[in-house]
Amino acid sequence: MRIPYPERISYTGATVFATALLAVQLLEHTQIYFAFCCFAYIFIATAAFNLAGGLYRPVGAYVFFNATLTLIVGLVIKVIVGEPADSNLLTPLRTIQVYLLGMVGILIAAYIENRFRRPRPVISTLFPMKDMRAAYIGSAIIGMVAKVVYLYVPTGGNGTFLTAFHNMDNFLPFALIIGVIYTIRASNGQRSLTPGLFLLFALAFMIGLFAFSKQALYTPPVCWVIAAGIARFKLKPVNVIFIILISVMLIRYGPAYAFSRENETGTYGGDAKLVWYSMTHLEQLRIDSTEGSQELIDTNYGLNYFNQPEGIFDRLEMISPDDALIYATDRDGFFGYEPVKEYFENLIPHFLWPDKPVPYFGNMYAHEIGVLSSEDTGTGVSFGISGDAYHEGNFFGVIVVEPFCLIAGFLVISWMLGSVYDHPAVIVSILMISHAAPEMAMGGPIFLIQISPVIVLLAFTCSYILPVFTSVFERKKPIASIVSPALAAG
């Protein structure tokens, strides 16, 4: 048994899945128009994913995570809990129209990227991977040292070197991913972890505990899954059991644990006590979090796609905030394209433009849809790209502006990074995209442009800097890169 990491999705399988979903939706009294739009959305998303090259390419990862975490996961959970797919939405038919047209735009952008794809991207041309072991050990050292530095040295605000490094720092997740791939290939598929690598995963998880962050908690296991999937690691019974246990724990308690961050003390001793208390009272935290979510549903405050709190699945859909934003657009008029303008302006580094505007439109949109108090100017609410495009320019924004931004982002990241077979550092971009694709609104495609030089810089570091950090270790036969699926261990 291997972890599925698809390069393409069968149209037959997608049709069977979409048809089964359609049938159950109709049985649960979903409006026929809404249900058939969902069917078309899934089929178009499948075509876009296949054109984009699957999960081995950043563009394919954007398509996958945008489609699944914006709409498809929410539709599946709706079916499981027995609720009509169009329930708890303010303007369901308009929202599904916007989503469907948005996915058509993604399909067009994926086709253009496929048509003009470079045979050899910048990253592999300039900085081919020389030694995967050096990259793994060196990035682990830099990543852990950086975490210590962040604890004791103030960043100094925007525009400083430490702030820039902090924003670009992905050395620890990179070390986790490359460490697993290296171990699998060096052992000819016999194992995925060494004692040292296991300790690194444990330290990364501890960092997530003290950060009270869902993303930081989920990152270590997701890194292992991505690496094992890419390396075609053959799972053993112990791996399957461990995956199930970790998944159940994170799904059941992850959101509730992160919710306890509001009790942070700001001191190491106080936060250590809070971590210990939270870890020993997980079930109580889950109950309290569920009651709080139910209270929001009962008072109509907040955005809730389901009748009852569904834990982590409440956060794996964007249709409810997008629906509220689309409803506000039809009620009050469109916002204009200032957000897109500022997203592009933020491609300019702070040291070149110290006073550049910082986009924070999630907070402004949240006030428009009425889920934040007038005094709250710090909380950010996430929205999907199509909901944002409609809010900025109505259907013109969805049909014209959104595809334009997607084409620009897809072409840049494709030309610069290619796929994970071109350089292992590309895997880090896929990890970052998994979070950004469903939640960064119209800033998502511009984010692809922004992270491309960061990943190229990481590849440069792998070739010329990280080997210095491993020179004190015994040299072993280097395992340079991921060449093709056929050469993966296992």
Secondary structure, DSSP 8 states (H G I E B T S, - for coil): -B----SS--HHHHHHHHHHHHHHHHHTT--HHHHHHHHHHHHHHHHHHHHHTGGGSHHHHHHHHHHIIIIIHHHHHHHHHT--TTTT-SSHHHHHHHHHHHHHHHHHHHHHHHHT--SS-HHHHH-----HHHHHHHHHHHHHHHHHHHHHS---STTSHHHHHHHH--HHHHHHHHHHHHHHHHTTTS-S--HHHHHHHHHHHHHHHHHT-HHHHHHHHHHHHHHHHHTT-B--HHHHHHHHHHHHHHHHHHHHHHHGGGG--SSHHHHHHHHHHHHH-HHHHHHHHHHHHHHHHHTT-S--SSSS--GGGGGS--HHHHHHHHHHHHHH----SHHHHHHHHTTS-TTT-TT-----HHHHHHHHHT-S-TT--S----B-HHHHHHHHHHHHIIIIIHHHHHHHHHHHHHHHH--TTT-TTHHHHHHHHHHHHHHBTTHHHHHHHHHHHHHHHHHHHHHHTHHHHTTTS-----------GGGS--
